[in-house]
Amino acid sequence: MSLKQIVATNLRQLRKTNNMTQAQLAEELELSLDMVGRMERELIAPPFKTLEALCRVFRVGGVDLFGSGASTGLRTDRALVLNEINSLLSHMSDKELKQAKKLLKALT
């Protein structure tokens, strides 16, 4: 998974966790709605100024935008699988997410 994919996935998850729409985030960042959408769809990588603003808006450290293991440089198979699963889940509708949760519970 590329760094751009990881940032896009974490950005989307942070936005949804904070119950923000793309339009609300765009307003907070003083960016266009199109720009936020393009970052979330991995079409563009946010510049450092935008990364700093994202940390401020979501009240997180920079490492939270780059995924688990980023600060230590560890890229274990487990971390890669979890990041890929997070990416897949972040693209699901609420209904699909609930179904995925039921499937995961059945597996464990």
C-alpha positions as YAML, in Angstrom:
chain: A
units: angstrom
residues:
- id: 1
  name: MET
  ca: [0.00, 0.00, 0.00]
- id: 2
  name: SER
  ca: [1.44, 3.37, -0.98]
- id: 3
  name: LEU
  ca: [1.83, 6.28, 1.41]
- id: 4
  name: LYS
  ca: [-0.76, 8.21, -0.61]
- id: 5
  name: GLN
  ca: [-3.24, 5.33, -0.11]
- id: 6
  name: ILE
  ca: [-2.56, 5.20, 3.62]
- id: 7
  name: VAL
  ca: [-3.03, 8.96, 4.04]
- id: 8
  name: ALA
  ca: [-6.21, 8.89, 1.95]
- id: 9
  name: THR
  ca: [-7.65, 6.02, 3.99]
- id: 10
  name: ASN
  ca: [-6.77, 7.64, 7.31]
- id: 11
  name: LEU
  ca: [-8.10, 11.01, 6.16]
- id: 12
  name: ARG
  ca: [-11.42, 9.45, 5.19]
- id: 13
  name: GLN
  ca: [-11.64, 7.53, 8.46]
- id: 14
  name: LEU
  ca: [-10.79, 10.57, 10.58]
- id: 15
  name: ARG
  ca: [-13.37, 12.65, 8.74]
- id: 16
  name: LYS
  ca: [-16.08, 10.03, 9.22]
- id: 17
  name: THR
  ca: [-15.11, 9.41, 12.86]
- id: 18
  name: ASN
  ca: [-15.53, 13.14, 13.46]
- id: 19
  name: ASN
  ca: [-18.92, 13.09, 11.70]
- id: 20
  name: MET
  ca: [-17.78, 15.59, 9.09]
- id: 21
  name: THR
  ca: [-18.81, 15.82, 5.49]
- id: 22
  name: GLN
  ca: [-16.26, 16.49, 2.80]
- id: 23
  name: ALA
  ca: [-17.80, 19.96, 2.44]
- id: 24
  name: GLN
  ca: [-17.34, 20.70, 6.16]
- id: 25
  name: LEU
  ca: [-13.74, 19.53, 6.05]
- id: 26
  name: ALA
  ca: [-13.09, 21.59, 2.93]
- id: 27
  name: GLU
  ca: [-14.41, 24.67, 4.74]
- id: 28
  name: GLU
  ca: [-12.24, 23.99, 7.80]
- id: 29
  name: LEU
  ca: [-9.17, 23.56, 5.61]
- id: 30
  name: GLU
  ca: [-10.08, 26.48, 3.33]
- id: 31
  name: LEU
  ca: [-9.87, 24.14, 0.34]
- id: 32
  name: SER
  ca: [-12.35, 23.28, -2.38]
- id: 33
  name: LEU
  ca: [-14.69, 20.34, -1.98]
- id: 34
  name: ASP
  ca: [-13.11, 18.87, -5.12]
- id: 35
  name: MET
  ca: [-9.65, 19.01, -3.53]
- id: 36
  name: VAL
  ca: [-10.80, 17.10, -0.43]
- id: 37
  name: GLY
  ca: [-12.51, 14.50, -2.60]
- id: 38
  name: ARG
  ca: [-9.39, 14.09, -4.73]
- id: 39
  name: MET
  ca: [-7.23, 13.56, -1.62]
- id: 40
  name: GLU
  ca: [-9.63, 10.90, -0.31]
- id: 41
  name: ARG
  ca: [-9.71, 9.13, -3.69]
- id: 42
  name: GLU
  ca: [-5.89, 9.05, -3.79]
- id: 43
  name: LEU
  ca: [-5.76, 11.27, -6.89]
- id: 44
  name: ILE
  ca: [-3.52, 13.80, -5.18]
- id: 45
  name: ALA
  ca: [-1.33, 13.82, -2.10]
- id: 46
  name: PRO
  ca: [-1.88, 16.67, 0.34]
- id: 47
  name: PRO
  ca: [0.99, 19.15, 0.71]
- id: 48
  name: PHE
  ca: [2.64, 19.59, 4.11]
- id: 49
  name: LYS
  ca: [0.61, 22.72, 4.85]
- id: 50
  name: THR
  ca: [-2.59, 20.71, 4.38]
- id: 51
  name: LEU
  ca: [-1.26, 17.80, 6.46]
- id: 52
  name: GLU
  ca: [-0.56, 20.22, 9.30]
- id: 53
  name: ALA
  ca: [-4.06, 21.67, 8.97]
- id: 54
  name: LEU
  ca: [-5.56, 18.16, 9.04]
- id: 55
  name: CYS
  ca: [-3.70, 17.42, 12.28]
- id: 56
  name: ARG
  ca: [-5.07, 20.63, 13.76]
- id: 57
  name: VAL
  ca: [-8.66, 20.00, 12.62]
- id: 58
  name: PHE
  ca: [-8.71, 16.40, 13.84]
- id: 59
  name: ARG
  ca: [-6.51, 17.07, 16.91]
- id: 60
  name: VAL
  ca: [-4.13, 14.24, 16.02]
- id: 61
  name: GLY
  ca: [-0.41, 13.86, 15.54]
- id: 62
  name: GLY
  ca: [1.13, 13.47, 12.12]
- id: 63
  name: VAL
  ca: [1.71, 9.78, 12.70]
- id: 64
  name: ASP
  ca: [-2.07, 9.28, 12.82]
- id: 65
  name: LEU
  ca: [-2.28, 10.30, 9.17]
- id: 66
  name: PHE
  ca: [0.38, 7.83, 8.10]
- id: 67
  name: GLY
  ca: [-0.96, 4.64, 9.72]
- id: 68
  name: SER
  ca: [0.25, 2.20, 12.31]
- id: 69
  name: GLY
  ca: [3.94, 1.43, 12.35]
- id: 70
  name: ALA
  ca: [4.80, 4.60, 10.42]
- id: 71
  name: SER
  ca: [6.85, 6.09, 13.24]
- id: 72
  name: THR
  ca: [9.00, 2.98, 13.58]
- id: 73
  name: GLY
  ca: [9.12, 2.11, 9.91]
- id: 74
  name: LEU
  ca: [7.77, -1.37, 10.59]
- id: 75
  name: ARG
  ca: [5.84, -2.85, 7.69]
- id: 76
  name: THR
  ca: [4.77, -6.24, 8.96]
- id: 77
  name: ASP
  ca: [2.45, -8.46, 6.96]
- id: 78
  name: ARG
  ca: [-0.17, -7.93, 9.65]
- id: 79
  name: ALA
  ca: [0.05, -4.12, 9.38]
- id: 80
  name: LEU
  ca: [-0.20, -4.29, 5.60]
- id: 81
  name: VAL
  ca: [-3.27, -6.53, 5.77]
- id: 82
  name: LEU
  ca: [-4.93, -4.28, 8.37]
- id: 83
  name: ASN
  ca: [-4.25, -1.19, 6.25]
- id: 84
  name: GLU
  ca: [-5.73, -2.91, 3.19]
- id: 85
  name: ILE
  ca: [-8.81, -3.97, 5.16]
- id: 86
  name: ASN
  ca: [-9.19, -0.41, 6.48]
- id: 87
  name: SER
  ca: [-9.00, 0.90, 2.94]
- id: 88
  name: LEU
  ca: [-11.69, -1.51, 1.75]
- id: 89
  name: LEU
  ca: [-13.96, -0.75, 4.72]
- id: 90
  name: SER
  ca: [-13.65, 2.99, 4.29]
- id: 91
  name: HIS
  ca: [-15.22, 2.74, 0.82]
- id: 92
  name: MET
  ca: [-18.29, 0.86, 2.08]
- id: 93
  name: SER
  ca: [-21.71, 2.28, 2.76]
- id: 94
  name: ASP
  ca: [-23.05, 2.17, 6.32]
- id: 95
  name: LYS
  ca: [-25.20, -0.85, 5.40]
- id: 96
  name: GLU
  ca: [-22.24, -2.71, 3.88]
- id: 97
  name: LEU
  ca: [-20.10, -1.86, 6.90]
- id: 98
  name: LYS
  ca: [-22.68, -3.39, 9.26]
- id: 99
  name: GLN
  ca: [-22.74, -6.56, 7.13]
- id: 100
  name: ALA
  ca: [-18.94, -6.73, 7.18]
- id: 101
  name: LYS
  ca: [-18.98, -6.40, 10.97]
- id: 102
  name: LYS
  ca: [-21.36, -9.36, 11.23]
- id: 103
  name: LEU
  ca: [-19.10, -11.43, 8.96]
- id: 104
  name: LEU
  ca: [-16.02, -10.58, 11.01]
- id: 105
  name: LYS
  ca: [-17.79, -11.46, 14.26]
- id: 106
  name: ALA
  ca: [-18.80, -14.80, 12.76]
- id: 107
  name: LEU
  ca: [-15.16, -15.54, 11.90]
- id: 108
  name: THR
  ca: [-13.84, -14.82, 15.38]
...
